Amino acid sequence: MNRMLISGGNGFLGSHLVSKAMKKGVVATVVDDMSTSKDINVPSSVKFIKEKIENFNTEEKFDFVVHLAARPSPEDYVEHPIDAILSNSAGTRNMLDIAMNSKGVFMYTSSSEIYGEASIIPTPEDYYGYVNPNGIRSCYDEGKRFSEALIMAYHRERHVDTRIQRPFNVYGPGIRADGGYGRVIPRFIVRALMDEDIIVHGDGKQTRSFLYIDDWLDLTWEFLTSPNLAGEVINIGSSEEITIYELAEMIKRMTGSRSRITFEKARENDPRRRAADTRKIENMFGWKPTVSLEEGLERTIEWFRKRIK
Ligand SMILES: NC(=O)c1ccc[n+]([C@@H]2O[C@H](COP(=O)([O-])OP(=O)(O)OC[C@H]3O[C@@H](n4cnc5c(N)ncnc54)[C@H](O)[C@@H]3O)[C@@H](O)[C@H]2O)c1
């Protein structure tokens, strides 16, 4: 039976990956410090090690080593910049060593944030990025960029089978919505369901592209388990842009909410536009997202509705 180690496996993407692994008969082990996930999100049958990934090591061997541990929400990581950068530097090194000693496949979730304020939209994998190296978001963006460099070094010098994916705003049931942690879709949904003001940062004309969790999971599984992909780097996301104001209006309409849409100060270094060039994954895997934004929002709203009212 195959074995998979997942750092950050208690988080949004990680807990979905654990479920998928279990369905596929793969035994998952999770290392998670629960810094950004509040409840235990994985079944009790899964081995759960509560530890910071930058402090973790093991002699155990794994067929797959998946490094997800990070603090990906901007309002959270600007409060914890040292933790944010260590999980994606020292933590990445620990996970690479475990993969190397196991002779297993290593997969990393980098981020569309490595492109920064991109001048090519939709952004292809070979765009180098335009990132502020010491700005308020650098603890996250540069941690991801450093990790990519370290991963490719392990691949080139030590021949580790490494695979890097760059997700673009994945959402769906299970994503956290509360406080300063919630990302834009869950935050808007919860506000709308409670008829509270939906707060847009900046003028709302900034764009994002969103991918439903099931589409992320299907492609991630294929990327992780297909042969002959050592050293590959792919975007995983949608090429369809929507402005944040349009997203707020859409969620307001779909929830039948009486919320007002209000504006607050723009976030520092917040990219104006973001969309994935998906031609590489279309060519490599014949992949297309199967869940539209409308449908994905419908499912996510239903999930939150059951938990709020
Ligand atoms: N969800 C997205 O849209 C998205 C987009 C781009 C990149 N990513 C990347 O995907 C990965 C997973 O994101 P997510 O959306 O599931 O976030 P999440 O916050 O839900 O999950 C991250 C998990 O990592 C854990 N963690 C954080 N720091 C840790 C540390 N130092 N040691 C051990 N565990 C630690 C948290 O407790 C949490 O359970 C992250 O690396 C993130 O940067 C996600």
The ligand as an ORCA input file, in Angstrom:
! r2SCAN-3c Opt
* xyz 0 1
  N      -6.265     27.691     -1.495
  C      -5.685     28.414     -2.453
  O      -6.361     29.060     -3.220
  C      -4.189     28.433     -2.633
  C      -3.668     29.224     -3.665
  C      -2.291     29.249     -3.854
  C      -1.475     28.475     -3.062
  N      -2.013     27.719     -2.079
  C      -1.098     26.936     -1.243
  O      -1.665     25.672     -0.971
  C      -1.304     25.256      0.344
  C      -2.528     24.913      1.153
  O      -3.372     26.049      1.226
  P      -4.788     26.003      1.937
  O      -5.692     26.857      1.147
  O      -5.198     24.615      2.209
  O      -4.470     26.757      3.314
  P      -4.873     26.385      4.808
  O      -4.490     27.547      5.652
  O      -6.297     25.943      4.866
  O      -3.948     25.148      5.147
  C      -2.587     25.267      5.472
  C      -2.303     24.296      6.609
  O      -0.919     24.381      6.946
  C      -0.797     24.406      8.357
  N       0.457     25.100      8.696
  C       0.748     26.403      8.527
  N       2.029     26.650      8.884
  C       2.539     25.458      9.300
  C       3.806     25.042      9.776
  N       4.805     25.922      9.936
  N       3.984     23.737     10.086
  C       2.973     22.823      9.945
  N       1.755     23.180      9.501
  C       1.542     24.460      9.173
  C      -2.033     25.124      8.870
  O      -2.345     24.837     10.215
  C      -3.100     24.621      7.888
  O      -3.741     23.455      8.376
  C      -0.457     26.377      0.927
  O       0.899     26.089      0.721
  C      -0.849     27.577      0.108
  O       0.183     28.525      0.066
  C      -3.348     27.685     -1.842
*
